[in-house]
Amino acid sequence: MRLLSHFLGLLALAVLTAQPAAAQSILRDAETEAFLDEISAPLIEAAGLEPSNVDVVLINDPSINAFVAGGQVVYIHSGLIDAADTANEVQGVIAHELGHITGGHIIRYGEGFQTAGRISILSMLAGLGAVLAGAGEAGMGIMALGQQAAMSKFLAFTRTQEASADAAGAEYLSEAGITGKGSLAFFGKLLNQETRRGIRQDDEAGFYRTHPLSGDRISKLKEVYEVDPAWDAPLDEAWETRFQRVKAKLQGYVANPEFTLRDYPETDSSTPALVARAYAYHKEARIDRALEAADALIERSPEDPYFLELKGQVLLESGRPEEAIVPLRKAVELTRAQPLIASMLGHALIATEDESHYEEAERVLRAAVGRDRYNPFAWYQLGVVYAARGDMPRARLASAEQQVMNRQYPLALRSAQAAEAGLPYGSPDWIRATDIAHEARALMEQACEADKRACEGRRRR
């Protein structure tokens, strides 16, 4: 059984490494999300899907990767944005991942498991027969070869899926009238990275790969893209300009300020450079310099909500919430109450500790969670304002919303039950509290099934 369990562990690892979203932090930013939604919309439509039903989520991970993990969600690592030079390159990646969604590849992983598992089990039985017959070394060799064959079968299955997603992605780019030059350029980056890391590109090296060889992928896609009518389609200048801003903002937010200021020196007066330096200065607590950069951006474009949001964030996080309210209010107005910006305004209103702001804070935050329920920060702030105004049942309900999203199921259950007890019977908030209690209880039971020993320990305590 040791060989089989080892093989199954490798198969499990192949899936888990493809869907790490739960274990990593999601980066949320209003401007970045709006940009990713916009550049992906024509591709999603070309794939026959509804843009409002497909999410593109940014993961805080420096590696160059993107993946799907079930449902209609494309996950993109921050490292991929950093490595890309154009929005068109990112579109090529999104098109490929949409190919996985439309192909149902995550659901079909089970087919690969079953085929590989059958090979492994049969080889184990044959090997065990040889061992019992007295041929111990031969039996162990049969089992080892069977395990290797099973893994080869599974990896061949995943490579087929990747090739299928490549073809589908090329089709969606073509249908949307978007050139595949960015897709080829990004595969070229992957090939260069593999070469620098000493990864061989021959067939023997590809035996243990989950993806086709990058060189082969480039050759096959080049044949498709170069004859496509969209090959010479010009890049969208507005998208490319916005991409440079988004990329600079991301680096300013996640990178060491030393690296950001190296890549965007003070001699660079471009808009992306000012954005990146504003975040770098803010992280170094050089607030005056951060505000100077933010003000320079606002002077260039007074009606840009994201520049106003930037200034409001710097002021709020440096302990000046009263000053942050004005730019954040304007940003909320310009974006028609974009939920992430609205939740920051709600935070600023509460942080003033001025009770005259609490009514506005409640209104703003209720609107934010109404449009984006999956925002634990907004729920937390809403709970704070409810508690400050003496509405404890709704404060507990807001806590339950936040806790169930953060997988704090026992806390969510207790908060939901407390809210349920204090809310008017049958009201919408009472019904929601009841739903959260049922959800938290069900998720706790699932967790216990997965880890019965830990649950028994909690029960004894």
ZIZIUR-V393856 format. One record per pair of residues at least 6 apart in sequence whose C-alpha atoms are under 8 Angstrom apart, sorted by the first residue. I is the first residue (numbers start at 0). GAP is how many residues later the second one is. Records with the same first field share a line. If there is no record, write none. Layout:
I=GAP + GAP
This chain:
2=140 + 141 + 144
3=116 + 117 + 120 + 143
6=140 + 144
7=109
10=102 + 140
17=49 + 50 + 51
18=48 + 49 + 50
20=38 + 54
23=35 + 36 + 37
24=34 + 35
25=31 + 32 + 33 + 34
26=30 + 31 + 32 + 33
27=30
28=311
29=276 + 308 + 310 + 311
30=215 + 275
31=214
32=23 + 24
34=204 + 207 + 208
35=20
36=14 + 18 + 19
38=48 + 52 + 200
39=11 + 51 + 54 + 55
40=10
41=134
42=48 + 51 + 52 + 129 + 130 + 132 + 133
43=6 + 7 + 10 + 51 + 54 + 128
44=6
45=126 + 127 + 129 + 130
46=51 + 52 + 55 + 125
52=19
53=18 + 19 + 20
54=17 + 18 + 19
55=17 + 18 + 19 + 20
56=16 + 17 + 18 + 19
57=17 + 18 + 19 + 20
58=16 + 17 + 18 + 19
59=17 + 18 + 19
60=16 + 17 + 18
61=15 + 16 + 17 + 18
62=14 + 15 + 16 + 17
63=13 + 14 + 15 + 16 + 19
64=11 + 12 + 14 + 15
65=8 + 9 + 10 + 11 + 14 + 27 + 31
66=7 + 8 + 9 + 30
67=6 + 7 + 29 + 32 + 33 + 38
68=37
69=31 + 36 + 37
70=30
71=29
73=20 + 23 + 24
77=172
79=10
80=9 + 166
81=165 + 168 + 169
83=6 + 102
85=96 + 154 + 157 + 158
86=152 + 153 + 156
87=90 + 91 + 92 + 93 + 94 + 95 + 147 + 152
88=92 + 93 + 94 + 96 + 97
89=92 + 93
90=91 + 92
91=77 + 78 + 81 + 88 + 90 + 91 + 94
92=90
93=75
94=73 + 74 + 75 + 77 + 78
95=69 + 70 + 71 + 72 + 73 + 74
96=68 + 72
97=67 + 70 + 71
98=65 + 66 + 67 + 68 + 69 + 70
99=6 + 61 + 62 + 64 + 65
102=61 + 62
104=56
111=41 + 42 + 45 + 46
112=41
114=35 + 38 + 39
115=33 + 34 + 35 + 37 + 38
116=33
117=32
118=27 + 28 + 30 + 31
119=23 + 26 + 27 + 29 + 30
121=24
122=19 + 20 + 22 + 23 + 24
123=18 + 19 + 22
125=13 + 16 + 17
126=11 + 12 + 13 + 14 + 15 + 16
127=11 + 12 + 15
128=10
129=6 + 8 + 9
130=6 + 7 + 8 + 9
151=55 + 56
154=52 + 53 + 54 + 55
155=54
157=52 + 53
158=50 + 51 + 52 + 53
159=52
161=49 + 50
162=48 + 49 + 54
165=51 + 55
166=54
169=10 + 51 + 54 + 55
172=6 + 7
173=6 + 54 + 55 + 56
176=52 + 53 + 56
177=52 + 53 + 55 + 57
178=46 + 51 + 52 + 53 + 54 + 55 + 56
179=45 + 50 + 51
180=44 + 50
183=34 + 37 + 38
186=27 + 30 + 31
187=26 + 30
189=24
190=23 + 24
193=6
198=6
199=6
200=12 + 13 + 14
201=11
205=6 + 7
224=6
243=28
244=26 + 27 + 30
245=26
246=25
247=24 + 25 + 27 + 28
248=23 + 26 + 27 + 30
249=26
250=9 + 25
251=8 + 23 + 24 + 25 + 26 + 27 + 28
252=23 + 26 + 27 + 30
255=24
256=23 + 24 + 26 + 27
257=22
259=16 + 17 + 20
260=15 + 16 + 19
263=9 + 12 + 13
264=8
267=6
270=26
273=19 + 20 + 22 + 23
274=18 + 19 + 22
276=13 + 16
277=11 + 12 + 13 + 14 + 15 + 16
278=11
279=10
280=6 + 8 + 9
281=7 + 8 + 32
284=33
286=27 + 31
289=24
290=20 + 23 + 24
293=13 + 14 + 16 + 17
294=16
296=10
297=6 + 9 + 10
302=31
303=27 + 30
304=25 + 26 + 27 + 29 + 30
305=25
307=19 + 20 + 22 + 23
308=18 + 19 + 22 + 32
310=13 + 16
311=11 + 12 + 13 + 14 + 15 + 16
312=11 + 31
313=10
314=6 + 8 + 9
315=6 + 7 + 8 + 32
320=27 + 28 + 30 + 31
321=26 + 27 + 30
323=21 + 24
324=20 + 23 + 24
327=13 + 14 + 16 + 17
328=16
330=10
331=6 + 9 + 10 + 13
336=27 + 30 + 31
337=30
338=28 + 29 + 30 + 32 + 33
339=28 + 35 + 38
341=22 + 23 + 26
342=21 + 22 + 25 + 34 + 35 + 38
344=16 + 19
345=14 + 15 + 16 + 18 + 19 + 35
346=14 + 34
348=8 + 9 + 11 + 12
349=7 + 8 + 11 + 31 + 35
357=27 + 31
360=21 + 24
361=20 + 23 + 24
364=13 + 14 + 16 + 17
365=16
367=10
368=6 + 9 + 10
373=31
374=27
375=25 + 26 + 27 + 29 + 30
376=25
378=19 + 20 + 22 + 23
379=18 + 19 + 22
381=13 + 16
382=11 + 12 + 13 + 14 + 15 + 16
383=11
384=10
385=6 + 8 + 9
386=8
391=27
392=25 + 26 + 27 + 28 + 29 + 30
393=25 + 29 + 35
394=24
395=19 + 20 + 22 + 23
396=18 + 19 + 22 + 23 + 32 + 36
398=13 + 16
399=11 + 12 + 13 + 14 + 15 + 16 + 33 + 36
400=11 + 35
401=10
402=6 + 8 + 9
403=8 + 32 + 36
408=31 + 32 + 34 + 35
409=30 + 31 + 34
411=24 + 25 + 28
412=23 + 24 + 25 + 27 + 28
413=23
415=17 + 18 + 20 + 21
416=16 + 17 + 20
418=11 + 14
419=10 + 13 + 14
422=6 + 7
423=6
447=6 + 7
